[in-house]
Amino acid sequence: MIGSCRSCDSCCNNLENYCSEVIITYGAKYQDGTTTYGGYSNIMVVDEHFVVHIPDSLSLDAAAPLLCAGITVYSPLRFYSLDKPGMNVGVVGLGGLGHVAVKFAKAMGVKVTVISTSPNKKQEALEHLGADAFLVSHDQDQMQAAMGTMDGVIDTVSAMHPILPLISLLKTQGKLVLVGAPAKPLELPVFPLIVGRKMVGGSAGGGMQETQEMIDFAAKNNITADIELISMDYVNTAMERLLKTDVRYRFVIDIGNTMKI
């Protein structure tokens, strides 16, 4: 985001991302009516309040997705108190959001279980990203064995999927936090929430103060996104690959070397 009203309750509490007048970096309108072009811009003017300092230890290309995917998972881990060493937290989906969720949670000292529909992602989760366990979500035996073991679950999936199995993974007073955005409403089973005093919540990005905190935490713990750096003339191909989920895990456009300024 590159703007907000700066005066509402959300803005005054460092939650500019929840401002009703927030201006996002791409496809939105500045106060003067011009369109924001985000990463397709060669020049951008922004109020200093909405600028994040990237420490020299972070490469700009691999740090860029943290300003969206990174803060989207960092904020709920902090807000819902799922950041305590020794906690057991599940991460649903191993994509652009999920892979950085694993990295942040591990850096916080949390035990991480990746929950995925794809068994072939197990090696990636355990060996490359350092997750402690891996569950195939449609394997009833695996899910049954893990019932009631997790303090929280961060659900990054935007496709339609059942959430009852995820609620079942939670301990008493556990928290299921949705950061993915399915196109259609999910079915919410209420009884297991009542008898387990469990919570279903949501989270969307973070304010500027927390975003800077996240970037500084990433620099301290050497956390970056796994990216594929592409040239501007590859964008249409990248979009086609995105539709096929053929990316590990974020495309980053090399603006400086491929756009004429």
C-alpha positions in Angstrom: 0.0 0.0 0.0 1.1 3.5 -0.7 -1.6 5.6 1.1 -4.5 5.8 3.5 -6.6 8.4 5.2 -4.1 8.7 8.1 -6.9 9.8 10.6 -9.3 6.8 11.2 -9.1 4.4 14.1 -7.2 1.9 12.0 -4.6 4.4 10.8 -4.2 5.9 14.3 -3.4 2.4 15.6 -0.8 1.5 13.0 -3.2 -0.6 11.0 -3.3 1.4 7.8 -4.0 -1.8 5.9 -7.5 -1.9 7.4 -8.3 1.7 6.5 -11.4 2.1 4.3 -9.5 4.5 2.1 -6.3 2.5 1.8 -4.5 2.9 -1.6 -2.9 -0.3 -2.8 0.2 -0.3 -5.0 -1.4 -1.7 -8.1 -4.8 -1.1 -9.8 -5.9 1.6 -7.3 -6.3 5.4 -7.6 -4.2 8.1 -6.0 -6.0 11.0 -4.4 -5.7 12.9 -7.7 -7.4 10.1 -9.6 -4.3 8.6 -11.4 -3.8 4.9 -11.4 -1.2 3.0 -9.4 0.9 0.6 -11.4 2.9 -1.1 -8.7 5.8 -3.2 -9.9 5.1 -2.2 -13.5 6.2 1.3 -12.7 9.6 2.8 -13.6 9.0 5.7 -11.2 6.8 6.0 -8.2 6.2 8.9 -5.8 5.0 7.9 -2.3 4.6 9.6 1.1 7.6 8.7 3.3 5.2 7.1 5.8 4.6 4.3 3.4 8.3 3.6 2.6 10.0 0.5 4.1 13.7 0.4 4.7 15.3 -2.8 3.4 18.5 -3.6 5.4 21.6 -4.1 3.2 21.8 -7.8 4.2 18.6 -8.6 2.3 18.7 -8.8 -1.5 16.1 -6.6 -3.0 14.7 -9.2 -5.4 14.2 -11.9 -2.8 13.0 -9.4 -0.2 10.3 -7.9 -2.5 7.6 -10.6 -2.0 8.0 -10.2 1.8 6.2 -6.9 1.5 3.0 -8.9 0.6 3.4 -12.6 1.3 5.8 -12.1 4.2 3.7 -9.6 6.2 0.5 -11.5 5.4 1.7 -14.5 7.4 4.0 -12.7 9.9 1.1 -10.5 11.2 -1.3 -13.3 12.2 1.5 -15.3 13.8 2.2 -12.3 16.0 -1.4 -11.0 16.5 -2.9 -14.4 17.4 0.1 -15.2 19.7 1.2 -18.2 17.6 4.8 -17.1 17.8 5.9 -18.7 21.1 8.8 -21.1 21.1 7.6 -24.7 21.4 4.2 -24.1 20.0 2.9 -26.4 17.3 1.5 -24.5 14.3 0.1 -25.9 11.1 0.6 -24.2 7.7 -2.0 -25.1 5.1 -0.7 -24.9 1.5 2.9 -24.7 0.4 2.9 -21.9 -2.0 3.9 -18.2 -2.1 2.4 -17.5 1.3 2.9 -20.9 2.9 6.6 -21.2 2.3 7.4 -17.9 4.0 5.0 -18.8 6.8 7.2 -21.9 7.5 10.3 -19.8 7.5 9.0 -17.1 9.9 7.4 -19.6 12.2 10.6 -21.7 12.4 12.6 -18.5 13.1 10.2 -17.8 16.0 11.0 -21.2 17.5 7.7 -22.8 16.6 7.2 -26.4 15.6 5.8 -26.3 12.1 3.6 -28.9 10.4 2.9 -28.4 6.7 -0.6 -29.5 5.5 -0.9 -30.1 1.8 -2.9 -31.9 -0.8 0.3 -32.7 -2.6 2.4 -35.6 -1.2 5.2 -34.7 -3.6 5.8 -31.5 -1.6 6.9 -33.4 1.5 10.6 -33.4 0.7 10.5 -29.7 -0.1 8.8 -28.9 3.2 11.0 -31.0 5.4 14.4 -30.8 3.8 14.4 -27.4 2.1 12.2 -25.3 4.3 12.9 -27.1 7.6 9.3 -28.0 8.6 9.1 -30.5 11.4 6.2 -32.6 10.0 4.1 -33.0 6.9 0.5 -34.1 6.6 -1.4 -35.0 3.4 -4.8 -33.4 4.0 -6.8 -36.1 2.2 -5.1 -38.9 4.1 -7.6 -39.6 6.8 -5.1 -41.7 8.9 -2.5 -39.0 9.0 -5.1 -36.3 9.8 -6.7 -38.5 12.5 -3.3 -39.1 14.1 -2.7 -35.4 14.4 -6.1 -34.4 15.8 -5.9 -32.1 18.8 -2.2 -31.5 18.5 -1.9 -27.9 17.2 -2.0 -24.5 18.9 -2.9 -22.8 15.7 -3.2 -23.3 11.9 -2.4 -20.6 9.3 -4.6 -21.4 6.2 -3.0 -19.9 3.1 -5.2 -21.7 0.5 -7.4 -19.7 -1.8 -9.1 -22.7 -3.5 -12.3 -24.2 -2.1 -11.6 -26.7 0.7 -13.2 -28.1 3.8 -12.1 -26.5 7.1 -13.6 -29.0 9.5 -10.5 -31.3 9.2 -8.3 -28.2 10.1 -10.5 -27.3 13.1 -10.1 -30.9 14.2 -6.3 -30.5 14.3 -6.6 -27.8 16.9 -6.1 -28.2 20.6 -8.7 -26.8 23.0 -8.7 -23.0 22.5 -6.7 -23.4 19.3 -7.0 -20.8 16.5 -7.6 -21.3 12.8 -6.5 -18.2 10.9 -7.5 -17.7 7.3 -5.3 -15.6 5.0 -6.2 -17.3 1.7 -9.4 -15.9 0.0 -11.5 -18.6 -1.7 -13.9 -17.2 -4.3 -16.9 -18.8 -2.7 -17.9 -18.9 1.0 -16.5 -21.8 3.1 -18.8 -24.0 5.2 -18.2 -23.2 8.9 -19.0 -26.1 11.3 -20.0 -24.4 14.6 -20.3 -27.3 17.0 -16.5 -28.2 17.1 -15.8 -24.5 17.8 -18.2 -24.4 20.8 -17.1 -27.7 22.4 -13.4 -26.9 21.9 -13.6 -23.2 22.6 -11.8 -22.8 19.3 -11.5 -19.7 17.1 -11.7 -19.0 13.4 -10.2 -15.7 12.5 -8.7 -13.8 9.5 -5.9 -11.4 8.7 -4.9 -9.2 5.8 -1.4 -7.9 5.5 -0.1 -5.5 8.2 0.4 -1.8 9.0 3.6 0.1 8.1 5.1 -0.3 11.6 4.6 -4.0 11.6 5.8 -4.3 8.1 9.1 -2.7 9.0 9.3 -5.0 12.1 8.8 -8.0 9.8 11.5 -6.8 7.4 14.0 -6.3 10.2 13.1 -9.7 11.6 13.7 -11.2 8.2 17.1 -9.5 7.9 18.1 -10.7 11.4 17.1 -14.3 10.6 18.2 -14.3 6.9 14.6 -14.9 5.6 13.8 -14.2 2.0 11.2 -15.5 -0.4 12.1 -18.3 -2.9 11.8 -16.5 -6.2 12.2 -16.8 -10.0 13.7 -13.5 -11.4 12.2 -12.7 -14.8 12.6 -10.0 -17.4 9.7 -7.7 -18.3 9.2 -9.4 -21.7 8.5 -12.7 -19.9 5.5 -11.3 -18.0 2.8 -12.8 -20.2 4.4 -16.2 -20.0 4.7 -15.9 -16.2 1.0 -15.1 -16.0 0.2 -18.2 -18.0 2.5 -20.2 -15.6 0.8 -18.7 -12.6 -2.6 -20.0 -13.8 -1.0 -23.5 -13.8 0.6 -22.9 -10.4 3.9 -23.4 -12.1 6.1 -21.2 -9.9 8.3 -21.8 -7.0 7.2 -19.6 -5.3 7.1 -16.0 -6.5 7.9 -14.4 -9.8 9.9 -11.1 -9.4 10.3 -8.7 -12.4 13.7 -7.3 -12.9 12.5 -3.8 -13.6 15.9 -2.1 -13.4 17.5 -4.2 -16.1 14.6 -4.8 -18.5 12.6 -1.6 -18.6 13.7 1.5 -20.5 13.7 4.5 -18.1 
